[in-house]
């Protein structure tokens, strides 16, 4: 009868042990619930710190866009006045820049390539002629849509820088 040598037996046992060790490592690999919760909390904190900055940038961009649109509308209104000899009345409104008002033979529009834009908050601009601050008043009531306000809610007007 032939018996395997001790080294062969040791090797077989060692090989069996290494297989069991690998299986236990595989079963124990991965993240614990606590580790996952810590990562989620860190991500949440980072989002809480970064999100307000992005929102603030968006509001600044809307304020700048409103100022730019008011300047463009002012240029179109000035061109209308050069052709007609007056600014559109409050009743004619900004639509007089797109469609010829009755009784304006010298109208050479349209003075806007596209429709009259809404302000960046989705509301129409307020137009009055004659205005309280000049020949016309053109304004957006800001984020809150109400007269007055500060910060993002302030009015954006044609008569103040």
Z-matrix of the N, CA and C atoms (Angstrom, degrees):
N
C 1 1.423
C 2 1.513 1 108.95
N 3 1.338 2 116.03 1 136.31
C 4 1.461 3 121.14 2 -178.61
C 5 1.522 4 107.75 3 -106.28
N 6 1.325 5 113.15 4 129.72
C 7 1.469 6 118.79 5 177.22
C 8 1.526 7 109.27 6 -108.47
N 9 1.303 8 115.91 7 141.33
C 10 1.482 9 117.05 8 178.07
C 11 1.518 10 109.91 9 -66.21
N 12 1.300 11 114.26 10 149.90
C 13 1.469 12 117.39 11 -179.26
C 14 1.518 13 109.74 12 -72.27
N 15 1.299 14 115.51 13 162.56
C 16 1.449 15 121.57 14 -177.23
C 17 1.532 16 110.51 15 -61.63
N 18 1.311 17 118.07 16 -35.68
C 19 1.465 18 120.39 17 -178.73
C 20 1.521 19 110.91 18 -66.33
N 21 1.317 20 117.08 19 -36.73
C 22 1.462 21 119.45 20 177.44
C 23 1.520 22 109.97 21 -66.80
N 24 1.324 23 116.69 22 -42.78
C 25 1.468 24 119.91 23 177.89
C 26 1.514 25 111.12 24 -62.28
N 27 1.340 26 116.32 25 -43.47
C 28 1.462 27 119.94 26 178.96
C 29 1.524 28 110.19 27 -60.16
N 30 1.311 29 115.30 28 -42.27
C 31 1.455 30 119.34 29 -179.33
C 32 1.523 31 110.93 30 -62.24
N 33 1.366 32 116.02 31 -43.21
C 34 1.456 33 119.38 32 178.87
C 35 1.519 34 110.88 33 -61.97
N 36 1.303 35 118.11 34 -42.45
C 37 1.465 36 120.64 35 -179.81
C 38 1.531 37 110.48 36 -68.20
N 39 1.327 38 115.46 37 -40.19
C 40 1.466 39 119.07 38 179.53
C 41 1.520 40 110.28 39 -64.24
N 42 1.301 41 116.03 40 -41.77
C 43 1.457 42 121.47 41 179.22
C 44 1.524 43 110.00 42 -62.85
N 45 1.324 44 118.41 43 -41.81
C 46 1.454 45 122.91 44 177.61
C 47 1.524 46 110.43 45 -64.16
N 48 1.340 47 116.61 46 -41.08
C 49 1.458 48 120.93 47 178.18
C 50 1.527 49 111.11 48 -63.29
N 51 1.317 50 117.25 49 -41.68
C 52 1.466 51 119.55 50 -178.10
C 53 1.526 52 110.74 51 -67.06
N 54 1.330 53 117.85 52 -34.56
C 55 1.474 54 121.04 53 176.26
C 56 1.519 55 109.98 54 -64.72
N 57 1.309 56 117.24 55 -43.54
C 58 1.466 57 120.94 56 179.26
C 59 1.536 58 110.23 57 -65.87
N 60 1.322 59 117.60 58 -39.69
C 61 1.462 60 120.78 59 177.94
C 62 1.522 61 111.36 60 -62.64
N 63 1.336 62 116.08 61 -43.20
C 64 1.462 63 119.94 62 178.71
C 65 1.520 64 110.94 63 -62.74
N 66 1.321 65 117.71 64 -42.10
C 67 1.463 66 120.84 65 179.27
C 68 1.519 67 110.92 66 -64.09
N 69 1.313 68 118.30 67 -40.95
C 70 1.468 69 119.85 68 179.49
C 71 1.523 70 110.52 69 -69.06
N 72 1.344 71 117.97 70 -34.73
C 73 1.460 72 120.35 71 176.69
C 74 1.524 73 110.88 72 -65.63
N 75 1.325 74 116.12 73 -40.38
C 76 1.454 75 120.27 74 178.51
C 77 1.526 76 110.09 75 -63.64
N 78 1.307 77 117.29 76 -42.66
C 79 1.462 78 120.86 77 179.51
C 80 1.517 79 111.29 78 -66.92
N 81 1.319 80 118.65 79 -31.18
C 82 1.462 81 122.17 80 -178.09
C 83 1.521 82 112.75 81 -92.36
N 84 1.333 83 118.56 82 -3.86
C 85 1.454 84 119.51 83 -179.09
C 86 1.527 85 109.92 84 -77.60
N 87 1.360 86 116.18 85 162.61
C 88 1.457 87 121.33 86 -178.09
C 89 1.514 88 110.05 87 109.09
N 90 1.324 89 115.55 88 -175.23
C 91 1.454 90 121.42 89 -177.28
C 92 1.518 91 110.28 90 -104.34
N 93 1.302 92 114.88 91 147.65
C 94 1.460 93 119.10 92 175.92
C 95 1.512 94 108.31 93 -82.81
N 96 1.294 95 116.67 94 164.73
C 97 1.460 96 121.90 95 179.13
C 98 1.522 97 110.82 96 -60.89
N 99 1.305 98 116.89 97 -39.15
C 100 1.462 99 121.11 98 179.65
C 101 1.529 100 110.43 99 -63.16
N 102 1.331 101 117.10 100 -42.86
C 103 1.457 102 120.48 101 178.90
C 104 1.528 103 110.81 102 -62.44
N 105 1.318 104 116.58 103 -42.87
C 106 1.465 105 120.40 104 178.27
C 107 1.529 106 111.11 105 -63.57
N 108 1.329 107 117.70 106 -41.29
C 109 1.467 108 120.59 107 178.82
C 110 1.525 109 111.33 108 -64.90
N 111 1.314 110 117.51 109 -39.41
C 112 1.470 111 120.81 110 178.35
C 113 1.524 112 109.82 111 -62.06
N 114 1.311 113 117.72 112 -44.84
C 115 1.460 114 121.81 113 179.08
C 116 1.526 115 110.15 114 -62.30
N 117 1.329 116 117.27 115 -42.18
C 118 1.465 117 120.63 116 179.87
C 119 1.526 118 110.84 117 -64.65
N 120 1.302 119 118.07 118 -39.39
C 121 1.463 120 121.48 119 178.52
C 122 1.529 121 110.21 120 -64.75
N 123 1.319 122 117.27 121 -42.94
C 124 1.468 123 120.96 122 178.93
C 125 1.526 124 110.37 123 -62.35
N 126 1.321 125 117.43 124 -44.48
C 127 1.466 126 120.83 125 178.28
C 128 1.524 127 110.09 126 -62.31
N 129 1.314 128 117.28 127 -41.89
C 130 1.464 129 121.19 128 178.33
C 131 1.522 130 112.19 129 -62.03
N 132 1.325 131 116.95 130 -42.31
C 133 1.467 132 120.40 131 178.40
C 134 1.523 133 111.26 132 -64.38
N 135 1.317 134 116.74 133 -42.86
C 136 1.463 135 120.13 134 178.07
C 137 1.527 136 111.04 135 -61.83
N 138 1.318 137 116.77 136 -42.81
C 139 1.465 138 120.76 137 179.05
C 140 1.529 139 110.44 138 -63.50
N 141 1.324 140 117.04 139 -39.61
C 142 1.466 141 120.91 140 179.85
C 143 1.522 142 111.51 141 -66.05
N 144 1.316 143 117.25 142 -30.09
C 145 1.459 144 120.56 143 178.84
C 146 1.529 145 112.43 144 -80.94
N 147 1.316 146 117.22 145 -35.67
C 148 1.458 147 121.41 146 -173.99
C 149 1.531 148 112.32 147 -86.94
N 150 1.310 149 119.13 148 -37.72
C 151 1.467 150 122.46 149 -174.89
C 152 1.525 151 113.31 150 -56.09
N 153 1.340 152 120.37 151 -46.05
C 154 1.469 153 118.83 152 179.84
C 155 1.526 154 113.45 153 -60.23
N 156 1.323 155 117.01 154 -32.42
C 157 1.465 156 119.25 155 178.47
C 158 1.520 157 111.09 156 -66.93
N 159 1.331 158 117.20 157 -39.80
C 160 1.461 159 119.78 158 177.60
C 161 1.517 160 110.95 159 -66.61
N 162 1.319 161 116.80 160 -41.00
C 163 1.463 162 120.52 161 179.83
C 164 1.525 163 109.98 162 -63.80
N 165 1.323 164 117.15 163 -42.24
C 166 1.465 165 121.28 164 179.19
C 167 1.524 166 110.16 165 -62.61
N 168 1.312 167 118.01 166 -40.06
C 169 1.462 168 120.93 167 178.50
C 170 1.523 169 110.96 168 -63.80
N 171 1.325 170 116.14 169 -37.20
C 172 1.466 171 119.87 170 178.83
C 173 1.522 172 110.54 171 -64.86
N 174 1.327 173 117.59 172 -41.42
C 175 1.467 174 120.92 173 179.17
C 176 1.526 175 110.92 174 -66.44
N 177 1.333 176 117.81 175 -39.70
C 178 1.459 177 120.63 176 176.49
C 179 1.529 178 110.39 177 -60.92
N 180 1.324 179 115.71 178 -41.40
C 181 1.466 180 120.22 179 179.59
C 182 1.523 181 110.74 180 -63.96
N 183 1.326 182 117.42 181 -38.45
C 184 1.471 183 120.25 182 178.68
C 185 1.526 184 111.22 183 -66.16
N 186 1.325 185 117.31 184 -39.52
C 187 1.467 186 120.46 185 177.28
C 188 1.528 187 110.68 186 -62.79
N 189 1.333 188 116.94 187 -43.64
C 190 1.466 189 120.91 188 178.67
C 191 1.529 190 111.08 189 -65.05
N 192 1.330 191 116.71 190 -39.26
C 193 1.461 192 120.51 191 179.33
C 194 1.521 193 110.68 192 -64.67
N 195 1.334 194 117.34 193 -40.66
C 196 1.465 195 120.93 194 178.91
C 197 1.529 196 110.06 195 -63.20
N 198 1.327 197 117.76 196 -43.40
C 199 1.467 198 120.79 197 178.27
C 200 1.531 199 110.76 198 -60.96
N 201 1.328 200 116.12 199 -43.68
C 202 1.466 201 120.50 200 -179.21
C 203 1.528 202 110.80 201 -64.83
N 204 1.324 203 117.43 202 -42.11
C 205 1.465 204 120.29 203 179.72
C 206 1.526 205 110.75 204 -65.93
N 207 1.321 206 117.93 205 -39.42
C 208 1.466 207 120.60 206 178.39
C 209 1.528 208 110.18 207 -63.46
N 210 1.338 209 117.24 208 -39.69
C 211 1.463 210 120.03 209 176.89
C 212 1.527 211 111.06 210 -64.25
N 213 1.329 212 117.50 211 -42.52
C 214 1.466 213 120.47 212 177.82
C 215 1.523 214 112.05 213 -63.43
N 216 1.324 215 115.81 214 -43.50
C 217 1.467 216 119.21 215 177.66
C 218 1.522 217 110.07 216 -64.15
N 219 1.329 218 117.33 217 -36.74
C 220 1.471 219 120.76 218 177.29
C 221 1.517 220 111.74 219 -62.54
N 222 1.325 221 116.93 220 -39.98
C 223 1.467 222 120.90 221 176.98
C 224 1.529 223 110.62 222 -63.40
N 225 1.320 224 116.79 223 -42.70
C 226 1.468 225 120.86 224 178.41
C 227 1.533 226 110.26 225 -65.28
N 228 1.333 227 117.12 226 -40.07
C 229 1.464 228 120.31 227 177.68
C 230 1.528 229 111.15 228 -63.60
N 231 1.335 230 117.13 229 -40.17
C 232 1.465 231 120.66 230 178.15
C 233 1.528 232 111.15 231 -64.19
N 234 1.307 233 117.24 232 -39.34
C 235 1.468 234 121.44 233 178.06
C 236 1.532 235 110.02 234 -65.62
N 237 1.323 236 116.70 235 -41.76
C 238 1.473 237 121.66 236 175.50
C 239 1.526 238 109.16 237 -56.55
N 240 1.341 239 116.91 238 -46.78
C 241 1.476 240 121.11 239 -178.50
C 242 1.527 241 110.72 240 -63.16
N 243 1.336 242 117.72 241 -40.12
C 244 1.466 243 120.01 242 179.14
C 245 1.527 244 111.08 243 -60.79
N 246 1.327 245 117.35 244 -38.54
C 247 1.463 246 121.08 245 -179.33
C 248 1.521 247 112.34 246 -77.42
N 249 1.307 248 117.99 247 -44.55
C 250 1.469 249 122.68 248 -171.02
C 251 1.530 250 111.89 249 -93.71
N 252 1.325 251 116.83 250 -30.22
C 253 1.463 252 120.25 251 -178.14
C 254 1.524 253 112.76 252 98.63
N 255 1.307 254 116.79 253 3.26
C 256 1.469 255 122.52 254 178.53
C 257 1.525 256 108.84 255 -158.35
N 258 1.322 257 115.07 256 164.88
C 259 1.464 258 119.97 257 173.56
C 260 1.522 259 109.04 258 -84.23
N 261 1.332 260 118.47 259 157.39
C 262 1.470 261 119.01 260 175.70
C 263 1.537 262 109.78 261 -59.08
N 264 1.313 263 116.08 262 145.43
C 265 1.462 264 120.12 263 177.06
C 266 1.524 265 109.24 264 -71.97
N 267 1.330 266 115.65 265 167.33
C 268 1.468 267 119.72 266 177.26
C 269 1.518 268 109.83 267 -59.68
N 270 1.338 269 116.90 268 -38.80
C 271 1.461 270 120.37 269 -179.90
C 272 1.522 271 112.00 270 -66.44
N 273 1.332 272 117.12 271 -39.49
C 274 1.463 273 120.32 272 178.22
C 275 1.529 274 110.14 273 -69.33
N 276 1.314 275 116.19 274 -36.53
C 277 1.456 276 121.98 275 176.20
C 278 1.517 277 113.44 276 63.16
N 279 1.314 278 114.25 277 -166.35
C 280 1.462 279 120.74 278 -178.64
C 281 1.525 280 112.46 279 -71.09
N 282 1.318 281 117.43 280 -16.32
C 283 1.472 282 120.57 281 177.71
C 284 1.523 283 111.55 282 -64.35
N 285 1.354 284 117.03 283 -20.50
C 286 1.464 285 120.91 284 176.77
C 287 1.526 286 110.98 285 -64.83
N 288 1.304 287 117.28 286 -16.11
C 289 1.455 288 120.80 287 176.68
C 290 1.525 289 111.70 288 -79.32
N 291 1.327 290 117.78 289 -16.93
C 292 1.472 291 122.50 290 -178.66
C 293 1.525 292 112.64 291 -109.14
N 294 1.334 293 116.44 292 -35.33
C 295 1.468 294 120.48 293 -176.85
C 296 1.527 295 108.61 294 -127.79
N 297 1.309 296 115.81 295 138.70
C 298 1.460 297 120.92 296 -175.76
C 299 1.527 298 111.06 297 -67.09
N 300 1.339 299 116.55 298 123.00
C 301 1.463 300 119.44 299 176.34
C 302 1.533 301 110.07 300 -72.90
N 303 1.304 302 115.98 301 155.80
C 304 1.468 303 120.92 302 178.91
C 305 1.524 304 109.48 303 -61.68
N 306 1.337 305 115.48 304 140.70
C 307 1.473 306 121.59 305 175.74
C 308 1.514 307 114.39 306 76.90
N 309 1.296 308 118.39 307 20.46
C 310 1.471 309 120.96 308 178.37
C 311 1.528 310 108.86 309 -119.06
N 312 1.328 311 115.37 310 82.18
C 313 1.469 312 120.99 311 -175.66
C 314 1.525 313 112.65 312 -67.37
N 315 1.324 314 117.39 313 -29.72
C 316 1.465 315 120.93 314 -176.47
C 317 1.532 316 113.07 315 -87.96
N 318 1.315 317 116.94 316 6.05
C 319 1.475 318 121.15 317 -179.03
C 320 1.515 319 108.63 318 -60.11
N 321 1.322 320 117.42 319 128.19
C 322 1.464 321 121.88 320 -177.41
C 323 1.521 322 110.47 321 -126.01
N 324 1.333 323 115.88 322 38.00
C 325 1.455 324 120.93 323 -176.02
C 326 1.508 325 112.07 324 -88.60
N 327 1.276 326 117.38 325 -167.33
C 328 1.468 327 126.12 326 6.56
C 329 1.533 328 112.01 327 -73.91
N 330 1.302 329 114.67 328 148.98
C 331 1.459 330 122.23 329 -177.78
C 332 1.522 331 112.21 330 -93.13
N 333 1.294 332 116.54 331 -6.42
C 334 1.466 333 123.05 332 173.66
C 335 1.517 334 107.50 333 -124.25
N 336 1.330 335 117.99 334 136.68
C 337 1.456 336 121.37 335 179.81
C 338 1.523 337 112.11 336 -70.57
N 339 1.338 338 115.44 337 -33.13
C 340 1.467 339 120.44 338 -178.46
C 341 1.519 340 108.87 339 -119.43
N 342 1.324 341 115.26 340 -177.60
C 343 1.457 342 120.29 341 177.00
C 344 1.526 343 110.72 342 -60.00
N 345 1.336 344 115.35 343 158.29
C 346 1.459 345 119.95 344 176.47
C 347 1.534 346 107.56 345 -60.95
N 348 1.331 347 117.32 346 123.71
C 349 1.469 348 118.89 347 -174.84
C 350 1.530 349 112.41 348 -72.60
N 351 1.316 350 114.76 349 154.01
C 352 1.458 351 120.88 350 168.80
C 353 1.518 352 107.16 351 -85.56
N 354 1.317 353 116.74 352 160.63
C 355 1.466 354 118.20 353 176.65
C 356 1.531 355 108.78 354 -69.64
N 357 1.316 356 118.56 355 168.54
C 358 1.474 357 120.08 356 -176.18
C 359 1.526 358 114.77 357 -61.28
N 360 1.330 359 118.34 358 -12.59
C 361 1.462 360 121.73 359 178.29
C 362 1.521 361 111.32 360 -99.24
N 363 1.349 362 116.09 361 7.71
C 364 1.464 363 120.76 362 173.69
C 365 1.519 364 115.14 363 86.10
N 366 1.329 365 118.35 364 17.39
C 367 1.466 366 121.93 365 179.37
C 368 1.525 367 109.97 366 -115.87
N 369 1.337 368 117.32 367 152.95
C 370 1.468 369 118.64 368 178.68
C 371 1.534 370 111.39 369 -70.00
N 372 1.316 371 115.38 370 150.16
C 373 1.459 372 120.55 371 174.96
C 374 1.528 373 108.84 372 -70.93
N 375 1.317 374 115.58 373 148.25
C 376 1.459 375 121.01 374 176.91
C 377 1.529 376 108.35 375 -91.55
N 378 1.340 377 115.84 376 129.47
C 379 1.462 378 121.37 377 -177.79
C 380 1.517 379 109.20 378 -129.64
N 381 1.345 380 116.14 379 131.77
C 382 1.470 381 122.11 380 175.58
C 383 1.521 382 108.39 381 -136.10
N 384 1.344 383 115.63 382 135.14
C 385 1.452 384 120.69 383 175.07
C 386 1.519 385 108.73 384 -146.88
N 387 1.298 386 119.12 385 122.47
C 388 1.459 387 126.23 386 2.62
C 389 1.528 388 111.14 387 -71.41
N 390 1.327 389 114.73 388 153.20
C 391 1.448 390 120.20 389 -178.06
C 392 1.519 391 112.54 390 -97.02
N 393 1.298 392 115.75 391 169.86
C 394 1.465 393 121.37 392 176.84
C 395 1.527 394 111.22 393 -82.19
N 396 1.328 395 117.23 394 -21.32
C 397 1.463 396 122.02 395 -174.42
C 398 1.521 397 112.69 396 -113.93
N 399 1.301 398 118.51 397 1.34
C 400 1.451 399 122.47 398 -178.36
C 401 1.519 400 108.41 399 172.88
N 402 1.332 401 116.60 400 -166.38
C 403 1.462 402 118.71 401 179.73
C 404 1.536 403 112.96 402 -62.23
N 405 1.320 404 115.76 403 -25.30
C 406 1.468 405 121.20 404 173.98
C 407 1.521 406 108.49 405 -149.18
N 408 1.315 407 116.12 406 156.36
C 409 1.466 408 123.07 407 172.51
C 410 1.522 409 107.24 408 -117.67
N 411 1.304 410 116.20 409 127.08
C 412 1.465 411 122.84 410 179.21
C 413 1.512 412 106.69 411 -129.50
N 414 1.330 413 117.04 412 124.48
C 415 1.459 414 118.64 413 -176.45
C 416 1.519 415 113.18 414 -153.92
N 417 1.335 416 112.57 415 158.52
C 418 1.455 417 122.94 416 170.47
C 419 1.517 418 105.95 417 -115.62
N 420 1.317 419 117.21 418 140.65
C 421 1.465 420 120.63 419 -178.81
C 422 1.535 421 112.48 420 -85.85
N 423 1.308 422 117.92 421 11.16
C 424 1.458 423 120.85 422 174.74
C 425 1.512 424 113.85 423 77.82
N 426 1.326 425 114.94 424 -164.67
C 427 1.469 426 121.44 425 -172.96
C 428 1.519 427 112.85 426 -63.49
N 429 1.336 428 117.99 427 -35.02
C 430 1.462 429 120.10 428 -176.61
C 431 1.525 430 113.11 429 -85.85
N 432 1.338 431 118.26 430 -13.61
C 433 1.462 432 121.57 431 178.44
C 434 1.512 433 114.04 432 72.63
N 435 1.325 434 117.37 433 12.54
C 436 1.473 435 121.21 434 -179.01
C 437 1.528 436 109.36 435 -118.77
N 438 1.332 437 117.64 436 149.48
C 439 1.467 438 120.25 437 178.36
C 440 1.530 439 111.70 438 -59.16
N 441 1.334 440 114.86 439 145.79
C 442 1.461 441 120.14 440 179.30
C 443 1.517 442 110.71 441 80.97
N 444 1.302 443 115.14 442 -161.40
C 445 1.463 444 120.53 443 178.05
C 446 1.507 445 112.01 444 105.72
N 447 1.312 446 114.68 445 167.91
C 448 1.461 447 121.92 446 -179.59
C 449 1.518 448 109.38 447 -131.40
N 450 1.322 449 115.43 448 162.46
C 451 1.461 450 119.90 449 178.35
C 452 1.516 451 111.01 450 63.12
N 453 1.324 452 116.91 451 -130.73
C 454 1.468 453 121.87 452 -179.20
C 455 1.528 454 111.92 453 -68.17
N 456 1.310 455 117.33 454 -19.04
C 457 1.462 456 121.61 455 -178.51
C 458 1.530 457 112.87 456 -91.13
N 459 1.319 458 118.13 457 -0.42
C 460 1.459 459 119.71 458 -177.48
C 461 1.523 460 110.78 459 -71.10
N 462 1.315 461 114.80 460 155.58
C 463 1.457 462 120.80 461 178.16
C 464 1.522 463 109.45 462 -76.99
N 465 1.317 464 116.02 463 142.22
C 466 1.462 465 122.08 464 175.40
C 467 1.517 466 105.24 465 -109.18
N 468 1.332 467 116.58 466 121.00
C 469 1.461 468 120.58 467 -170.23
C 470 1.524 469 112.37 468 -124.36
N 471 1.338 470 114.50 469 164.92
C 472 1.466 471 120.91 470 177.50
C 473 1.520 472 111.84 471 -82.77
N 474 1.310 473 118.40 472 -15.24
C 475 1.465 474 120.65 473 -174.83
C 476 1.516 475 114.27 474 -102.22
N 477 1.306 476 119.04 475 -4.54
C 478 1.468 477 120.09 476 177.00
C 479 1.518 478 108.76 477 -128.01
N 480 1.347 479 115.71 478 145.48
C 481 1.462 480 121.38 479 -177.51
C 482 1.457 481 112.80 480 -66.09
